[in-house]
Amino acid sequence: MSKYIKAFIKEVLITEKKKRKPPGGGVVVVRNFDGEWKVLALKIKGQYDIPKGIIDPGEDALSAAMRETVEEASISSLDFEWDLDSYQAGAVTVFLASTNQDPAIAENPETGIREHDSAAWVTWEDMLGGVYGYLSPAVSWAKEKVESSQ
């Protein structure tokens, strides 16, 4: 095999490895305000995000999602009232839960940095209009689950 073919194969393998994201867990968190459901939007660089992160060793997707919700939004009370169904958004397994807590952006316990600029309760439409593209189907899935239970 020529050195050029070997170099090409090596480059393809490195590129493919970079494309693969480690598995993660996240939560679309909702809260009922006088009969209207709002969605937790974590804002960073002008876009909306949900609490999510990489699954640590010894965790499953749900445990990671719950840990990340505490770390990123300071929300520890989650009610998975729509069961533990999930939606696969790329490498992230997304769950749906409600809360009665307000979010607060805290520093990451390991890095000491804030991973998001702010947090707010927004309408489904605002969330869908501002969330990262790959998370949009997961937010739509959550919206459908919430609305079908009313």
C-alpha positions in Angstrom: 0.0 0.0 0.0 1.4 3.4 -1.0 2.2 6.0 1.6 -0.4 8.3 0.0 -3.2 5.7 0.4 -2.1 5.1 4.1 -2.1 8.9 4.7 -5.6 9.2 3.1 -7.0 6.4 5.2 -5.5 7.8 8.3 -7.0 11.2 7.6 -10.5 9.7 6.9 -10.3 7.8 10.2 -9.3 10.9 12.2 -12.0 13.0 10.6 -14.7 10.3 11.3 -13.5 10.0 14.9 -13.8 13.8 15.4 -17.4 13.7 14.0 -18.5 11.2 16.6 -19.8 12.8 19.7 -19.7 11.0 23.1 -23.2 10.0 24.3 -25.0 12.5 26.5 -28.2 13.1 28.3 -30.4 16.1 28.5 -33.8 17.3 29.7 -36.5 19.6 28.1 -37.7 21.2 31.4 -41.1 22.7 31.4 -43.1 24.7 34.0 -46.8 25.5 34.2 -47.6 29.2 34.7 -51.4 29.6 35.3 -52.3 26.9 32.7 -49.6 27.8 30.2 -46.5 25.6 29.8 -43.2 27.4 29.4 -39.9 25.8 28.4 -36.6 26.4 30.1 -34.2 28.1 27.7 -30.6 28.3 28.6 -29.1 31.1 26.5 -25.6 31.1 25.2 -24.2 33.2 22.4 -27.7 34.2 21.3 -29.0 30.7 21.0 -31.2 28.6 23.3 -30.0 25.3 24.8 -31.4 22.7 27.2 -29.6 21.3 30.2 -27.4 18.5 28.8 -24.0 16.9 28.9 -21.8 13.9 28.5 -22.6 10.7 30.3 -19.9 10.1 32.9 -18.6 6.7 33.7 -21.1 4.7 35.8 -24.0 6.9 34.7 -26.9 6.2 32.3 -28.5 8.9 30.1 -31.2 9.8 32.7 -28.7 10.2 35.5 -26.5 12.4 33.3 -29.5 14.5 32.3 -30.6 15.0 35.9 -27.0 15.9 37.0 -26.6 18.3 34.2 -29.9 20.0 35.0 -28.7 20.6 38.5 -25.2 21.8 37.4 -26.4 24.0 34.5 -29.7 25.4 35.8 -29.7 24.7 39.6 -32.9 22.7 39.2 -33.0 19.6 41.3 -36.8 18.9 41.5 -37.8 17.2 38.3 -41.1 15.4 37.7 -41.1 12.9 34.8 -44.8 13.0 34.6 -44.8 12.0 30.9 -43.0 8.8 31.8 -39.4 8.2 31.0 -39.8 8.2 27.2 -36.9 9.8 25.5 -35.9 11.3 22.1 -32.6 10.7 20.5 -31.1 14.0 19.3 -27.8 13.1 17.7 -25.7 11.6 20.5 -28.0 13.1 23.2 -30.8 11.2 24.8 -33.4 13.8 25.7 -36.1 13.4 28.4 -39.1 15.6 29.4 -39.8 16.7 32.9 -41.6 19.5 34.7 -40.5 21.5 37.7 -41.7 24.2 40.1 -38.3 25.6 40.6 -36.7 28.7 39.1 -33.4 28.3 37.2 -30.1 29.9 38.2 -27.0 29.8 36.2 -24.1 28.5 38.4 -20.5 27.9 37.7 -19.5 24.4 36.5 -18.2 22.6 39.6 -15.2 21.1 37.7 -14.2 24.1 35.5 -15.4 27.0 37.5 -17.0 28.6 34.4 -20.6 29.4 33.5 -21.7 27.3 30.6 -24.6 29.6 29.7 -25.2 33.3 29.9 -28.8 33.3 31.3 -31.9 31.2 31.8 -35.5 32.0 31.2 -39.0 30.5 30.8 -40.0 30.9 27.2 -42.9 29.9 25.0 -42.7 26.8 22.8 -42.5 29.0 19.7 -39.7 31.1 21.1 -37.8 28.0 22.1 -38.2 26.4 18.7 -37.2 29.6 17.0 -34.0 29.9 19.0 -32.8 26.4 20.0 -29.8 24.7 18.3 -31.0 23.0 15.1 -30.2 19.5 16.2 -32.3 19.9 19.4 -35.3 21.4 17.6 -36.9 17.9 16.9 -36.5 17.0 20.6 -38.2 20.2 21.6 -41.0 19.5 19.1 -41.3 16.0 20.5 -41.6 17.4 24.1 -44.2 20.0 23.0 -46.3 17.3 21.3 -46.2 15.1 24.5 -47.2 18.0 26.8 -50.0 19.2 24.5 -51.4 15.7 23.9 -51.8 15.3 27.7 -53.9 18.4 28.2 
